[in-house]
Amino acid sequence: MAHAYTSPIPIKKTNLGHALTSEWTKIKSVRSTMWTLGIFLLLVIGIGLLAVANTDPEDYRDVPFTIPAFFGLILGQICLITLGVLVTSSEYGTGMIRTTFTASPQRYRVLAAKALVFFVIAFVVSAGSIFFVGLVASGAHSGPGVGEEPWIDTVFKGGLYVSLLGVLALAVGSMLRHSAGAITTMLGVVLVPAILPAFLGIWDSTRKLGEKMTDYNAINSLAEIFKIDASFASGGGTAQLVLLVVVTAAALGGAFALLEKRDV
């Protein structure tokens, strides 16, 4: 009786670790990652250091040393949103998603790996840049009665907030599978709640909705996290972070559900 053929190549079951390695290789190999993260760092650190150079120690009596990074994050968050969209939608645009799903038929594993790799990169880059700006500001403007406001928590919360916005963009990109459409949608998510309250405040029936939008839009949420104004609530942006976590989790749930139902 003829013996069954046995391949000399060792066969291993694929797991999440393989998917993570694959996505890490992809995200570090494409030019869009270097460009978007490079511009993000230029905005956050560049604008932050410019703000540090144009402030005095007295300016930090009631605010954290990381506040100069806030001004760069207002623009820099758009970079992470763009990169989050491209992590998923670019493969649909080029058709490479077919190869990805052929190599890893468990589609949920691919999307989970993309989200995890992107989140870690986004958080490390954003929290690191905020910390660097805060460190420079504390060194340049330290003095009696200055820097009493704790600022390490703003590093974590600020980095977490913009990273979650990027993951939300990743989920939207997976659902829409179109880069321009997903980026436009996310720009609407960031900008419309910041603009619409001015119109909703005209009528009594919509004024409360406008006030909620004012409290929870992306710009004011970052302002709350960085304690930029004493008129903001004392929660330090925790409520805004919780809302973004819920919205991001819901969007990821929708992305996972659609991923299994659609053809490539």
Summary of the structure (lengths in Angstrom):
residues: 264
radius of gyration: 21.7
end to end distance: 43.2
largest distance: 90.1
contacts: 844
relative contact order: 0.13
helix: 77%
strand: 0%
